């Protein structure tokens, strides 16, 4: 019965005596190694699928057989046609009826395809690591270039802008009696352009900083932060009456500094676009949206056409004319960058003259 079971097994099973001479060889061995039973039985394994092994390794196998130690692991054998076959191997000692050690039984399975797949995965991992290293080096180079650019913008452009603004202001003051109205108007336009360029530089530097700064997460009370931001806006515009609603005790695990910039941009956006409404209303809260919990900033201001919603978060993109609402078109791009750096997402819904709602998940 045992011999019949061994013959019918799909595994390659064979036995050998203490000298490594084959004593049985099942059909699984024939399929795996190509040697027929009449070619294997009575011959040293050194002449069969172990013929490639160095003498020292084959001697170690014979020593193990004679010690009666079991073993398991992976190895390589050579088929009759010269193919390398990767196998998983289990061996156990054989004893006669008197309990004397007489040989060993081995069972093996073909894992060549598995090893080939593993080799492919390892090669893909090496290629991935190489590409990651290349991209990391490119990113570090770009980051250094961005830092150099930011430094140049901050120092090399600010000084001439300050000079333009300052000297234009002096000309207006000192030439008040001699300059005609047109000349004064030109100078005011020069000052306004210089000041707007200064704001643009500041916003670009903010965008650069949020892109490069490290993330330090901790629990942040967004309700308190939103209240502080809106209070600052109100202090700067004491004549405005805005109805404010802030959800209580809204918290998130995020970078406090970056989240403050995020709320300054989103709430500042709402503050700006409700500027022409006598019944201005701004709300900050949290709600379920498409099965996901999201924070939101909602206003009843100018709103926007949803057909252009994809342009909202692009740098320098504006859906309203500069003459209608001031701004540089960088605030929402900065907000999106902050949310993305937290691994979240941001989106908006709105209707023209019916307000807008900005949702974000961080």
SULVENQUI-V886646 format. One record per helix or strand of 3 or more residues. SS is the DSSP state (H for helix, E for strand). FROM is the first residue (numbers start at 1). LEN is the number of residues. Records with the same first field share a line. If there is no record, write none. Layout:
SS: FROM-LEN  FROM-LEN
This chain:
H: 2-7  27-7  37-4  45-3  55-13  112-63  181-32  222-15  256-18  306-6  331-11
E: 12-6  21-5  71-8  84-12  101-10  217-5  243-4  251-5  281-9  292-8  345-7  355-7
